[in-house]
Amino acid sequence: MNISEATVFIVDDDSAVRDSLMLMIEQEGIRVETYGNGEDFLSVCQNGIYGCAILDIRMPGMDGMQLQQELNRRNIKLPIVFLTGHGDIPLSVKAVKTGAVDFLTKPVTRENLLSSVKSALLESQRLVTQLENGQDAKSKLADLTEREREVMTLAVAGSPNKEIARRLGISHRTVEIHKSKIMHKTGATNLLDLARIASEGRLLE
C-alpha cells in the first residue's frame, strides 16, 4: 500500500488545531479529513479503511475515549493516535492500554506528529491485509460441505486419516476423497497452507 492511498482522520473541536495538523500531514502527501466532533466522524467511518485517526481526548459531547470505545464496539479496526493536554497523560496511557497506537501532547511538533502517523499507518496496513486475507479465506471455505469442514478441522489439528475416519465413522478412503476435494476447493497447496486458511477464515474458533 502506498502512503498516498491512506487517509488520516482528525477529530478535534478546535478548528485551529485541526487546520494546523492537516497542514503538517498534507505536506507529506497524505490525504486528510477533519471533523469537529465524534458523531460526525462515526457517520463516515467503516472497517477496512487504510488510514488512522487522531482524536482529541477532551471534546464536548463524545470525548476521545468514548469515541475509541464506540469504534471498538463496532469492531472498526482503525489505529488511533490521541491528542492530549499535559494533564491528560494518565488518561492517555490508559487509552494506549486499550488499543491506541500512541498519544501526542499539545502543542505537537511536526516530527512527533509524523512519526506517530507513520507508525499508525504501518499498523493499518497490517490490519487491512489481515481483513482482506480473512475475507479471502472465508470465501474459499464457503463452498465446503459440512462433512468437509469436519474433516478439515480434524486434519489441521494434526489428526491422521485413520483417526479422522474413526472419529467420523467413515472409511479411510472416504477421508482421502474429502481431503482431495478440500484442497481443490480452497486452493491450498499443503496442510500448512490449509491450516493458515482455516485460521484466517475463523474455522477453528
Disulfide bonds with the S-S distance in Angstrom:
none
